[in-house]
Structure formats: structure tokens, C-alpha cells
Amino acid sequence: MEREEALTIVKLHLTDHRYQHTLGVMESAISLAKQYGANEKKAELAAIFHDYAKFRPKDEMREIIEEQNFPQDLLQYNSELWHAPTGAFLVEKEAGITDKEILDAIRYHTSGRPAMTLLDKIIYLADYIEPGRHFPGVDEVRAMAKQNLDTALIQAVKNTILFLMKRNQPVYPASFQTYNDLIMRQED
């Protein structure tokens, strides 16, 4: 699928603000893919579709999680997590993208996962550092991303976990597992 077709499909499902975010994620993902030797076309498509289900009704996302036997513990955590796995499902079903690597990058862009692929890492990080993001710590992670993908990713995951903890919000276990996996692999 070409960029313009993908953007046209996605635009129908996003607010103007979220569409601008998606364009920023796309540019960041392409840049990271070039820098770290990932497939730029896959990075582009995963970035374009990463928030495809962001504004779907919660009931629809809950139903997909239940019917598709996604990890049921998702339903116990903030519904902000739901759009990633349901998005991957809907991108395959509605947009016809079947590439497992692209779908997995979409599926894990909010929580991460142990043993993240290069594309997983790029989409997670591109979503975090895209130029429209402005919050404490993002500039530090942007600078780190220019030097070392894993170091930047560790900091992004750490910042996200700390943000949730400071707000007394539960942290999805996969986020802790992602952090631990990245730290342990770094020590190898």
C-alpha cells in the first residue's frame, strides 16, 4: 500500500490533531528506520496505522479483545492500551495489511513487549518522540534516539512507567517486562 492511500484511509478514523500526530510519527519512524537500518516502507505503514483504532468506541474494542482472545488482563487496565491490539486486528481486517511485522509494531506500540523487533522499537519510540510531543523528558529521549535506539527506548519506557506511578495509575505488566528485557539485554 502506498503512503497516500494509507493516509487517506487513516484520516477518516482520526481527529485533525491525531492525524497531525500520525504525520509526525511517520516522519520520525522513517528517520529512525534510515538511521538504524530497518525497512523504511514497513516503518512508514506501521506509523501511519499505529493509532487506527484510537477513536473506536470502547465497547467495540472490548468486544474485539474478548472475541479474538487477546490477553484478557488488558480489560483491567486503562482503555488507552486497547487501541494498539485492536488496531492491529482492524488494520488487517479493514485495510488488508497482513505483514506480521507491521501488525506487531502496531499491536505493541503502547506497552512494548519482551524481545521487541527493530520495527517494534522504532514505532514505539517514534510515537514517543514525534515533533508534536511536548512533555518533560521528551527532548532528552529525542537526543538519545540520535545516538542509541535501545538507550532511548529504555528511557522512554522508564519515563512512561514513572509518569503512571506518579499519578497512582496501574502499569500494564508488559511495560515492566519490556523495561526489564531491555535492561537485561543491554547488560549482555
mmCIF file of the C-alpha atoms, coordinates in Angstrom:
data_MODEL
# 
_entry.id   MODEL 
# 
loop_
_atom_site.group_PDB 
_atom_site.id 
_atom_site.type_symbol 
_atom_site.label_atom_id 
_atom_site.label_alt_id 
_atom_site.label_comp_id 
_atom_site.label_asym_id 
_atom_site.label_entity_id 
_atom_site.label_seq_id 
_atom_site.pdbx_PDB_ins_code 
_atom_site.Cartn_x 
_atom_site.Cartn_y 
_atom_site.Cartn_z 
_atom_site.occupancy 
_atom_site.B_iso_or_equiv 
_atom_site.pdbx_formal_charge 
_atom_site.auth_seq_id 
_atom_site.auth_comp_id 
_atom_site.auth_asym_id 
_atom_site.auth_atom_id 
_atom_site.pdbx_PDB_model_num 
ATOM 1   C CA . MET A 1 1   ? 0.000   0.000   0.000  1.00 0.00 ? 1   MET A CA 1 
ATOM 2   C CA . GLU A 1 2   ? 1.307   3.422   -0.927 1.00 0.00 ? 2   GLU A CA 1 
ATOM 3   C CA . ARG A 1 3   ? 1.633   6.299   1.532  1.00 0.00 ? 3   ARG A CA 1 
ATOM 4   C CA . GLU A 1 4   ? -1.188  8.454   0.114  1.00 0.00 ? 4   GLU A CA 1 
ATOM 5   C CA . GLU A 1 5   ? -3.682  5.598   0.112  1.00 0.00 ? 5   GLU A CA 1 
ATOM 6   C CA . ALA A 1 6   ? -2.753  4.675   3.698  1.00 0.00 ? 6   ALA A CA 1 
ATOM 7   C CA . LEU A 1 7   ? -3.041  8.289   4.866  1.00 0.00 ? 7   LEU A CA 1 
ATOM 8   C CA . THR A 1 8   ? -6.430  8.647   3.177  1.00 0.00 ? 8   THR A CA 1 
ATOM 9   C CA . ILE A 1 9   ? -7.726  5.546   4.964  1.00 0.00 ? 9   ILE A CA 1 
ATOM 10  C CA . VAL A 1 10  ? -6.362  6.611   8.344  1.00 0.00 ? 10  VAL A CA 1 
ATOM 11  C CA . LYS A 1 11  ? -7.554  10.209  8.117  1.00 0.00 ? 11  LYS A CA 1 
ATOM 12  C CA . LEU A 1 12  ? -11.168 9.007   8.139  1.00 0.00 ? 12  LEU A CA 1 
ATOM 13  C CA . HIS A 1 13  ? -10.634 7.480   11.588 1.00 0.00 ? 13  HIS A CA 1 
ATOM 14  C CA . LEU A 1 14  ? -8.703  10.262  13.330 1.00 0.00 ? 14  LEU A CA 1 
ATOM 15  C CA . THR A 1 15  ? -9.274  13.772  14.615 1.00 0.00 ? 15  THR A CA 1 
ATOM 16  C CA . ASP A 1 16  ? -7.273  16.514  12.885 1.00 0.00 ? 16  ASP A CA 1 
ATOM 17  C CA . HIS A 1 17  ? -4.966  16.726  15.909 1.00 0.00 ? 17  HIS A CA 1 
ATOM 18  C CA . ARG A 1 18  ? -4.338  12.958  15.929 1.00 0.00 ? 18  ARG A CA 1 
ATOM 19  C CA . TYR A 1 19  ? -3.781  12.989  12.171 1.00 0.00 ? 19  TYR A CA 1 
ATOM 20  C CA . GLN A 1 20  ? -1.045  15.625  12.628 1.00 0.00 ? 20  GLN A CA 1 
ATOM 21  C CA . HIS A 1 21  ? 0.447   13.417  15.357 1.00 0.00 ? 21  HIS A CA 1 
ATOM 22  C CA . THR A 1 22  ? 0.374   10.484  12.925 1.00 0.00 ? 22  THR A CA 1 
ATOM 23  C CA . LEU A 1 23  ? 2.254   12.501  10.295 1.00 0.00 ? 23  LEU A CA 1 
ATOM 24  C CA . GLY A 1 24  ? 4.896   13.315  12.918 1.00 0.00 ? 24  GLY A CA 1 
ATOM 25  C CA . VAL A 1 25  ? 5.167   9.646   13.932 1.00 0.00 ? 25  VAL A CA 1 
ATOM 26  C CA . MET A 1 26  ? 5.522   8.690   10.270 1.00 0.00 ? 26  MET A CA 1 
ATOM 27  C CA . GLU A 1 27  ? 8.382   11.129  9.679  1.00 0.00 ? 27  GLU A CA 1 
ATOM 28  C CA . SER A 1 28  ? 10.092  10.096  12.923 1.00 0.00 ? 28  SER A CA 1 
ATOM 29  C CA . ALA A 1 29  ? 9.717   6.396   12.084 1.00 0.00 ? 29  ALA A CA 1 
ATOM 30  C CA . ILE A 1 30  ? 11.167  6.836   8.601  1.00 0.00 ? 30  ILE A CA 1 
ATOM 31  C CA . SER A 1 31  ? 14.090  8.781   10.041 1.00 0.00 ? 31  SER A CA 1 
ATOM 32  C CA . LEU A 1 32  ? 14.763  6.137   12.707 1.00 0.00 ? 32  LEU A CA 1 
ATOM 33  C CA . ALA A 1 33  ? 14.428  3.346   10.125 1.00 0.00 ? 33  ALA A CA 1 
ATOM 34  C CA . LYS A 1 34  ? 17.037  5.047   7.913  1.00 0.00 ? 34  LYS A CA 1 
ATOM 35  C CA . GLN A 1 35  ? 19.364  5.573   10.855 1.00 0.00 ? 35  GLN A CA 1 
ATOM 36  C CA . TYR A 1 36  ? 19.090  2.052   12.283 1.00 0.00 ? 36  TYR A CA 1 
ATOM 37  C CA . GLY A 1 37  ? 18.738  0.018   9.083  1.00 0.00 ? 37  GLY A CA 1 
ATOM 38  C CA . ALA A 1 38  ? 15.089  -1.012  9.292  1.00 0.00 ? 38  ALA A CA 1 
ATOM 39  C CA . ASN A 1 39  ? 12.717  -1.395  6.359  1.00 0.00 ? 39  ASN A CA 1 
ATOM 40  C CA . GLU A 1 40  ? 11.537  2.177   5.718  1.00 0.00 ? 40  GLU A CA 1 
ATOM 41  C CA . LYS A 1 41  ? 8.341   1.155   3.940  1.00 0.00 ? 41  LYS A CA 1 
ATOM 42  C CA . LYS A 1 42  ? 7.262   -1.060  6.843  1.00 0.00 ? 42  LYS A CA 1 
ATOM 43  C CA . ALA A 1 43  ? 8.131   1.698   9.314  1.00 0.00 ? 43  ALA A CA 1 
ATOM 44  C CA . GLU A 1 44  ? 6.084   4.160   7.269  1.00 0.00 ? 44  GLU A CA 1 
ATOM 45  C CA . LEU A 1 45  ? 2.995   1.920   7.133  1.00 0.00 ? 45  LEU A CA 1 
ATOM 46  C CA . ALA A 1 46  ? 3.170   0.874   10.794 1.00 0.00 ? 46  ALA A CA 1 
ATOM 47  C CA . ALA A 1 47  ? 3.493   4.526   11.810 1.00 0.00 ? 47  ALA A CA 1 
ATOM 48  C CA . ILE A 1 48  ? 0.589   5.625   9.622  1.00 0.00 ? 48  ILE A CA 1 
ATOM 49  C CA . PHE A 1 49  ? -1.697  2.932   11.040 1.00 0.00 ? 49  PHE A CA 1 
ATOM 50  C CA . HIS A 1 50  ? -0.433  2.900   14.661 1.00 0.00 ? 50  HIS A CA 1 
ATOM 51  C CA . ASP A 1 51  ? -3.448  4.852   16.010 1.00 0.00 ? 51  ASP A CA 1 
ATOM 52  C CA . TYR A 1 52  ? -6.014  3.465   13.562 1.00 0.00 ? 52  TYR A CA 1 
ATOM 53  C CA . ALA A 1 53  ? -8.369  2.334   16.358 1.00 0.00 ? 53  ALA A CA 1 
ATOM 54  C CA . LYS A 1 54  ? -7.653  5.210   18.769 1.00 0.00 ? 54  LYS A CA 1 
ATOM 55  C CA . PHE A 1 55  ? -11.161 6.671   18.495 1.00 0.00 ? 55  PHE A CA 1 
ATOM 56  C CA . ARG A 1 56  ? -13.168 3.493   18.131 1.00 0.00 ? 56  ARG A CA 1 
ATOM 57  C CA . PRO A 1 57  ? -15.887 3.059   20.757 1.00 0.00 ? 57  PRO A CA 1 
ATOM 58  C CA . LYS A 1 58  ? -14.633 1.360   23.922 1.00 0.00 ? 58  LYS A CA 1 
ATOM 59  C CA . ASP A 1 59  ? -17.395 -1.227  23.623 1.00 0.00 ? 59  ASP A CA 1 
ATOM 60  C CA . GLU A 1 60  ? -16.166 -2.193  20.150 1.00 0.00 ? 60  GLU A CA 1 
ATOM 61  C CA . MET A 1 61  ? -12.569 -2.508  21.377 1.00 0.00 ? 61  MET A CA 1 
ATOM 62  C CA . ARG A 1 62  ? -13.671 -4.534  24.435 1.00 0.00 ? 62  ARG A CA 1 
ATOM 63  C CA . GLU A 1 63  ? -15.641 -6.867  22.180 1.00 0.00 ? 63  GLU A CA 1 
ATOM 64  C CA . ILE A 1 64  ? -12.644 -7.398  19.873 1.00 0.00 ? 64  ILE A CA 1 
ATOM 65  C CA . ILE A 1 65  ? -10.363 -8.120  22.850 1.00 0.00 ? 65  ILE A CA 1 
ATOM 66  C CA . GLU A 1 66  ? -12.855 -10.678 24.176 1.00 0.00 ? 66  GLU A CA 1 
ATOM 67  C CA . GLU A 1 67  ? -13.739 -12.308 20.845 1.00 0.00 ? 67  GLU A CA 1 
ATOM 68  C CA . GLN A 1 68  ? -10.183 -12.504 19.497 1.00 0.00 ? 68  GLN A CA 1 
ATOM 69  C CA . ASN A 1 69  ? -8.850  -13.971 22.742 1.00 0.00 ? 69  ASN A CA 1 
ATOM 70  C CA . PHE A 1 70  ? -6.384  -11.154 23.220 1.00 0.00 ? 70  PHE A CA 1 
ATOM 71  C CA . PRO A 1 71  ? -4.824  -11.058 26.690 1.00 0.00 ? 71  PRO A CA 1 
ATOM 72  C CA . GLN A 1 72  ? -7.882  -10.565 28.874 1.00 0.00 ? 72  GLN A CA 1 
ATOM 73  C CA . ASP A 1 73  ? -5.892  -8.699  31.508 1.00 0.00 ? 73  ASP A CA 1 
ATOM 74  C CA . LEU A 1 74  ? -5.939  -5.734  29.097 1.00 0.00 ? 74  LEU A CA 1 
ATOM 75  C CA . LEU A 1 75  ? -9.509  -5.116  30.189 1.00 0.00 ? 75  LEU A CA 1 
ATOM 76  C CA . GLN A 1 76  ? -8.356  -4.486  33.762 1.00 0.00 ? 76  GLN A CA 1 
ATOM 77  C CA . TYR A 1 77  ? -6.070  -1.639  32.693 1.00 0.00 ? 77  TYR A CA 1 
ATOM 78  C CA . ASN A 1 78  ? -6.576  1.793   31.182 1.00 0.00 ? 78  ASN A CA 1 
ATOM 79  C CA . SER A 1 79  ? -8.558  1.634   27.957 1.00 0.00 ? 79  SER A CA 1 
ATOM 80  C CA . GLU A 1 80  ? -5.809  3.781   26.353 1.00 0.00 ? 80  GLU A CA 1 
ATOM 81  C CA . LEU A 1 81  ? -3.948  0.491   25.890 1.00 0.00 ? 81  LEU A CA 1 
ATOM 82  C CA . TRP A 1 82  ? -6.745  -1.146  23.941 1.00 0.00 ? 82  TRP A CA 1 
ATOM 83  C CA . HIS A 1 83  ? -6.321  0.722   20.663 1.00 0.00 ? 83  HIS A CA 1 
ATOM 84  C CA . ALA A 1 84  ? -2.973  -0.936  19.934 1.00 0.00 ? 84  ALA A CA 1 
ATOM 85  C CA . PRO A 1 85  ? -4.018  -4.617  19.791 1.00 0.00 ? 85  PRO A CA 1 
ATOM 86  C CA . THR A 1 86  ? -7.478  -3.842  18.429 1.00 0.00 ? 86  THR A CA 1 
ATOM 87  C CA . GLY A 1 87  ? -5.869  -1.514  15.892 1.00 0.00 ? 87  GLY A CA 1 
ATOM 88  C CA . ALA A 1 88  ? -3.631  -4.291  14.596 1.00 0.00 ? 88  ALA A CA 1 
ATOM 89  C CA . PHE A 1 89  ? -6.673  -6.542  14.235 1.00 0.00 ? 89  PHE A CA 1 
ATOM 90  C CA . LEU A 1 90  ? -8.704  -3.853  12.439 1.00 0.00 ? 90  LEU A CA 1 
ATOM 91  C CA . VAL A 1 91  ? -5.831  -2.802  10.160 1.00 0.00 ? 91  VAL A CA 1 
ATOM 92  C CA . GLU A 1 92  ? -5.578  -6.384  8.944  1.00 0.00 ? 92  GLU A CA 1 
ATOM 93  C CA . LYS A 1 93  ? -9.353  -6.814  8.637  1.00 0.00 ? 93  LYS A CA 1 
ATOM 94  C CA . GLU A 1 94  ? -10.264 -3.413  7.164  1.00 0.00 ? 94  GLU A CA 1 
ATOM 95  C CA . ALA A 1 95  ? -7.119  -2.156  5.417  1.00 0.00 ? 95  ALA A CA 1 
ATOM 96  C CA . GLY A 1 96  ? -5.893  -5.572  4.274  1.00 0.00 ? 96  GLY A CA 1 
ATOM 97  C CA . ILE A 1 97  ? -2.381  -5.292  5.681  1.00 0.00 ? 97  ILE A CA 1 
ATOM 98  C CA . THR A 1 98  ? -1.204  -8.782  6.578  1.00 0.00 ? 98  THR A CA 1 
ATOM 99  C CA . ASP A 1 99  ? 2.510   -8.247  7.226  1.00 0.00 ? 99  ASP A CA 1 
ATOM 100 C CA . LYS A 1 100 ? 3.066   -9.686  10.725 1.00 0.00 ? 100 LYS A CA 1 
ATOM 101 C CA . GLU A 1 101 ? 5.973   -7.352  11.468 1.00 0.00 ? 101 GLU A CA 1 
ATOM 102 C CA . ILE A 1 102 ? 3.869   -4.255  10.703 1.00 0.00 ? 102 ILE A CA 1 
ATOM 103 C CA . LEU A 1 103 ? 0.891   -5.592  12.648 1.00 0.00 ? 103 LEU A CA 1 
ATOM 104 C CA . ASP A 1 104 ? 3.063   -6.463  15.654 1.00 0.00 ? 104 ASP A CA 1 
ATOM 105 C CA . ALA A 1 105 ? 4.627   -2.989  15.671 1.00 0.00 ? 105 ALA A CA 1 
ATOM 106 C CA . ILE A 1 106 ? 1.089   -1.552  15.810 1.00 0.00 ? 106 ILE A CA 1 
ATOM 107 C CA . ARG A 1 107 ? -0.008  -4.138  18.423 1.00 0.00 ? 107 ARG A CA 1 
ATOM 108 C CA . TYR A 1 108 ? 2.843   -3.340  20.833 1.00 0.00 ? 108 TYR A CA 1 
ATOM 109 C CA . HIS A 1 109 ? 3.344   0.400   20.329 1.00 0.00 ? 109 HIS A CA 1 
ATOM 110 C CA . THR A 1 110 ? 1.767   1.306   23.688 1.00 0.00 ? 110 THR A CA 1 
ATOM 111 C CA . SER A 1 111 ? 3.009   -1.438  26.018 1.00 0.00 ? 111 SER A CA 1 
ATOM 112 C CA . GLY A 1 112 ? 6.089   -2.773  24.309 1.00 0.00 ? 112 GLY A CA 1 
ATOM 113 C CA . ARG A 1 113 ? 6.975   -6.434  24.803 1.00 0.00 ? 113 ARG A CA 1 
ATOM 114 C CA . PRO A 1 114 ? 9.984   -8.533  25.669 1.00 0.00 ? 114 PRO A CA 1 
ATOM 115 C CA . ALA A 1 115 ? 12.259  -9.225  22.688 1.00 0.00 ? 115 ALA A CA 1 
ATOM 116 C CA . MET A 1 116 ? 10.961  -6.283  20.669 1.00 0.00 ? 116 MET A CA 1 
ATOM 117 C CA . THR A 1 117 ? 11.898  -6.329  16.995 1.00 0.00 ? 117 THR A CA 1 
ATOM 118 C CA . LEU A 1 118 ? 13.703  -3.402  15.432 1.00 0.00 ? 118 LEU A CA 1 
ATOM 119 C CA . LEU A 1 119 ? 10.418  -2.250  13.880 1.00 0.00 ? 119 LEU A CA 1 
ATOM 120 C CA . ASP A 1 120 ? 8.601   -2.556  17.245 1.00 0.00 ? 120 ASP A CA 1 
ATOM 121 C CA . LYS A 1 121 ? 11.245  -0.347  18.832 1.00 0.00 ? 121 LYS A CA 1 
ATOM 122 C CA . ILE A 1 122 ? 11.096  2.234   16.047 1.00 0.00 ? 122 ILE A CA 1 
ATOM 123 C CA . ILE A 1 123 ? 7.309   2.620   16.187 1.00 0.00 ? 123 ILE A CA 1 
ATOM 124 C CA . TYR A 1 124 ? 7.223   2.772   19.989 1.00 0.00 ? 124 TYR A CA 1 
ATOM 125 C CA . LEU A 1 125 ? 9.953   5.400   20.007 1.00 0.00 ? 125 LEU A CA 1 
ATOM 126 C CA . ALA A 1 126 ? 8.629   7.384   17.021 1.00 0.00 ? 126 ALA A CA 1 
ATOM 127 C CA . ASP A 1 127 ? 5.267   7.647   18.777 1.00 0.00 ? 127 ASP A CA 1 
ATOM 128 C CA . TYR A 1 128 ? 7.033   8.938   21.875 1.00 0.00 ? 128 TYR A CA 1 
ATOM 129 C CA . ILE A 1 129 ? 9.409   11.466  20.250 1.00 0.00 ? 129 ILE A CA 1 
ATOM 130 C CA . GLU A 1 130 ? 7.484   12.801  17.249 1.00 0.00 ? 130 GLU A CA 1 
ATOM 131 C CA . PRO A 1 131 ? 7.926   16.592  16.881 1.00 0.00 ? 131 PRO A CA 1 
ATOM 132 C CA . GLY A 1 132 ? 4.436   17.448  18.149 1.00 0.00 ? 132 GLY A CA 1 
ATOM 133 C CA . ARG A 1 133 ? 5.085   15.908  21.558 1.00 0.00 ? 133 ARG A CA 1 
ATOM 134 C CA . HIS A 1 134 ? 5.908   18.339  24.357 1.00 0.00 ? 134 HIS A CA 1 
ATOM 135 C CA . PHE A 1 135 ? 6.321   16.967  27.871 1.00 0.00 ? 135 PHE A CA 1 
ATOM 136 C CA . PRO A 1 136 ? 9.099   16.691  30.434 1.00 0.00 ? 136 PRO A CA 1 
ATOM 137 C CA . GLY A 1 137 ? 11.847  14.323  29.286 1.00 0.00 ? 137 GLY A CA 1 
ATOM 138 C CA . VAL A 1 138 ? 10.917  14.106  25.606 1.00 0.00 ? 138 VAL A CA 1 
ATOM 139 C CA . ASP A 1 139 ? 13.829  16.275  24.425 1.00 0.00 ? 139 ASP A CA 1 
ATOM 140 C CA . GLU A 1 140 ? 16.255  14.065  26.342 1.00 0.00 ? 140 GLU A CA 1 
ATOM 141 C CA . VAL A 1 141 ? 14.842  10.954  24.651 1.00 0.00 ? 141 VAL A CA 1 
ATOM 142 C CA . ARG A 1 142 ? 14.970  12.663  21.230 1.00 0.00 ? 142 ARG A CA 1 
ATOM 143 C CA . ALA A 1 143 ? 18.667  13.374  21.756 1.00 0.00 ? 143 ALA A CA 1 
ATOM 144 C CA . MET A 1 144 ? 19.283  9.813   22.935 1.00 0.00 ? 144 MET A CA 1 
ATOM 145 C CA . ALA A 1 145 ? 17.487  8.411   19.857 1.00 0.00 ? 145 ALA A CA 1 
ATOM 146 C CA . LYS A 1 146 ? 20.124  10.036  17.653 1.00 0.00 ? 146 LYS A CA 1 
ATOM 147 C CA . GLN A 1 147 ? 22.850  8.104   19.494 1.00 0.00 ? 147 GLN A CA 1 
ATOM 148 C CA . ASN A 1 148 ? 21.427  4.732   20.542 1.00 0.00 ? 148 ASN A CA 1 
ATOM 149 C CA . LEU A 1 149 ? 17.983  3.282   19.868 1.00 0.00 ? 149 LEU A CA 1 
ATOM 150 C CA . ASP A 1 150 ? 17.911  0.954   22.880 1.00 0.00 ? 150 ASP A CA 1 
ATOM 151 C CA . THR A 1 151 ? 19.122  3.593   25.340 1.00 0.00 ? 151 THR A CA 1 
ATOM 152 C CA . ALA A 1 152 ? 16.420  5.963   24.100 1.00 0.00 ? 152 ALA A CA 1 
ATOM 153 C CA . LEU A 1 153 ? 13.815  3.221   24.292 1.00 0.00 ? 153 LEU A CA 1 
ATOM 154 C CA . ILE A 1 154 ? 14.772  2.318   27.856 1.00 0.00 ? 154 ILE A CA 1 
ATOM 155 C CA . GLN A 1 155 ? 14.413  5.959   28.873 1.00 0.00 ? 155 GLN A CA 1 
ATOM 156 C CA . ALA A 1 156 ? 11.046  6.291   27.109 1.00 0.00 ? 156 ALA A CA 1 
ATOM 157 C CA . VAL A 1 157 ? 9.676   3.159   28.811 1.00 0.00 ? 157 VAL A CA 1 
ATOM 158 C CA . LYS A 1 158 ? 11.077  4.289   32.165 1.00 0.00 ? 158 LYS A CA 1 
ATOM 159 C CA . ASN A 1 159 ? 9.537   7.762   31.762 1.00 0.00 ? 159 ASN A CA 1 
ATOM 160 C CA . THR A 1 160 ? 6.169   6.246   30.898 1.00 0.00 ? 160 THR A CA 1 
ATOM 161 C CA . ILE A 1 161 ? 6.201   3.902   33.888 1.00 0.00 ? 161 ILE A CA 1 
ATOM 162 C CA . LEU A 1 162 ? 7.254   6.710   36.245 1.00 0.00 ? 162 LEU A CA 1 
ATOM 163 C CA . PHE A 1 163 ? 4.561   9.020   34.820 1.00 0.00 ? 163 PHE A CA 1 
ATOM 164 C CA . LEU A 1 164 ? 1.882   6.422   35.563 1.00 0.00 ? 164 LEU A CA 1 
ATOM 165 C CA . MET A 1 165 ? 3.260   5.686   39.014 1.00 0.00 ? 165 MET A CA 1 
ATOM 166 C CA . LYS A 1 166 ? 3.365   9.375   39.964 1.00 0.00 ? 166 LYS A CA 1 
ATOM 167 C CA . ARG A 1 167 ? -0.320  9.553   39.064 1.00 0.00 ? 167 ARG A CA 1 
ATOM 168 C CA . ASN A 1 168 ? -1.109  6.418   41.075 1.00 0.00 ? 168 ASN A CA 1 
ATOM 169 C CA . GLN A 1 169 ? -2.221  4.649   37.914 1.00 0.00 ? 169 GLN A CA 1 
ATOM 170 C CA . PRO A 1 170 ? -1.673  0.951   37.314 1.00 0.00 ? 170 PRO A CA 1 
ATOM 171 C CA . VAL A 1 171 ? 1.145   -0.043  34.960 1.00 0.00 ? 171 VAL A CA 1 
ATOM 172 C CA . TYR A 1 172 ? 0.415   -2.803  32.474 1.00 0.00 ? 172 TYR A CA 1 
ATOM 173 C CA . PRO A 1 173 ? 2.741   -5.745  33.227 1.00 0.00 ? 173 PRO A CA 1 
ATOM 174 C CA . ALA A 1 174 ? 4.086   -5.869  29.653 1.00 0.00 ? 174 ALA A CA 1 
ATOM 175 C CA . SER A 1 175 ? 5.579   -2.416  30.187 1.00 0.00 ? 175 SER A CA 1 
ATOM 176 C CA . PHE A 1 176 ? 7.582   -3.663  33.171 1.00 0.00 ? 176 PHE A CA 1 
ATOM 177 C CA . GLN A 1 177 ? 8.536   -6.782  31.218 1.00 0.00 ? 177 GLN A CA 1 
ATOM 178 C CA . THR A 1 178 ? 9.676   -4.612  28.319 1.00 0.00 ? 178 THR A CA 1 
ATOM 179 C CA . TYR A 1 179 ? 11.812  -2.462  30.591 1.00 0.00 ? 179 TYR A CA 1 
ATOM 180 C CA . ASN A 1 180 ? 13.358  -5.498  32.309 1.00 0.00 ? 180 ASN A CA 1 
ATOM 181 C CA . ASP A 1 181 ? 14.050  -7.215  28.999 1.00 0.00 ? 181 ASP A CA 1 
ATOM 182 C CA . LEU A 1 182 ? 15.737  -4.127  27.539 1.00 0.00 ? 182 LEU A CA 1 
ATOM 183 C CA . ILE A 1 183 ? 17.889  -3.655  30.650 1.00 0.00 ? 183 ILE A CA 1 
ATOM 184 C CA . MET A 1 184 ? 18.934  -7.316  30.763 1.00 0.00 ? 184 MET A CA 1 
ATOM 185 C CA . ARG A 1 185 ? 19.792  -7.386  27.061 1.00 0.00 ? 185 ARG A CA 1 
ATOM 186 C CA . GLN A 1 186 ? 21.853  -4.217  27.471 1.00 0.00 ? 186 GLN A CA 1 
ATOM 187 C CA . GLU A 1 187 ? 23.991  -5.934  30.107 1.00 0.00 ? 187 GLU A CA 1 
ATOM 188 C CA . ASP A 1 188 ? 24.732  -8.923  27.821 1.00 0.00 ? 188 ASP A CA 1 
# 
